[in-house]
Amino acid sequence: MGNNMKFEDYYKEFCEVFGHPLWILPMFVIGFFVFVETMHLNYHAHAERDAHGYCKSKNLINDDY
């Protein structure tokens, strides 16, 4: 049961797994969405601001449909 690996072996395996594009790309996407949602919820946390009504309040959306 004693699997004695050197630190270098652990490091190489770590770099192979966490340096692989199939791991990095999904983590960047998840990180991006977490960042956006954090900013969105932070914007909602302040009562004087409305995250969803921002464009309408700036007259960027025309309601004449």
C-alpha positions in Angstrom: 0.0 0.0 0.0 3.0 2.3 0.3 3.1 4.3 -2.9 6.2 6.4 -2.4 6.2 9.1 -5.1 8.8 11.9 -5.2 7.7 15.5 -5.0 8.7 15.9 -8.7 6.4 13.1 -9.7 3.5 14.7 -7.8 4.4 18.1 -9.5 4.5 16.6 -13.0 1.1 14.9 -12.4 -0.3 18.1 -11.0 0.9 20.1 -14.1 -0.5 17.4 -16.5 -4.0 17.6 -14.9 -4.4 21.2 -14.1 -2.4 22.5 -17.1 -4.5 20.6 -19.6 -6.8 22.7 -21.8 -9.8 20.4 -21.1 -9.5 21.4 -17.5 -8.5 25.0 -17.8 -11.1 26.2 -20.4 -14.2 25.0 -18.4 -12.7 26.5 -15.2 -12.3 29.9 -17.0 -15.8 29.7 -18.2 -17.1 28.8 -14.7 -15.0 31.5 -13.2 -16.3 34.1 -15.7 -19.9 33.3 -14.9 -19.2 33.4 -11.1 -17.6 36.8 -11.6 -20.6 38.1 -13.6 -23.1 36.8 -11.1 -21.2 38.2 -8.2 -21.1 41.6 -9.9 -24.8 41.3 -10.7 -25.8 40.4 -7.1 -23.6 43.1 -5.8 -25.4 45.6 -8.0 -28.7 44.3 -6.7 -27.5 44.6 -3.1 -27.6 48.4 -3.3 -31.3 49.5 -3.2 -30.8 52.7 -5.0 -29.6 50.9 -8.2 -31.6 48.5 -10.4 -29.5 46.0 -12.3 -32.3 45.1 -14.7 -33.7 48.6 -15.3 -30.3 50.2 -16.1 -30.8 50.3 -19.8 -34.4 51.5 -19.5 -33.4 54.2 -17.1 -30.7 55.5 -19.5 -33.3 55.4 -22.4 -31.3 52.8 -24.3 -34.4 50.7 -24.7 -37.4 51.9 -26.6 -40.8 50.5 -25.4 -42.6 51.4 -28.6 -43.1 48.0 -30.1 
